[in-house]
Amino acid sequence: MTNESNTSQSHGRALLWSILVISAVANATTSALGLSVYISIGFGLLTLISGIALVGHHRRERAGSRN
């Protein structure tokens, strides 16, 4: 891999982590405040999707380092 692709992957991973943390905090906040359950579900799904994307990224990265 080139340095440019490593940098873009690093930015993507940082973005995914940011989305994960922000959406998890927003999900907990909306649940604690008793706001609409649909808003909480939306943040929960966003948290789940970003977590799955991070796991997929990690697995691809590990598979690439074995070759």
Protein Blocks (a to p, Z undefined) as FASTA:
>chain_A
ZZklmmmmmmmmmmmmmmmmmmmmmmmmmmmnopafklmmmmmmmmmmmmmmmmmmmmmm
mmmmmZZ
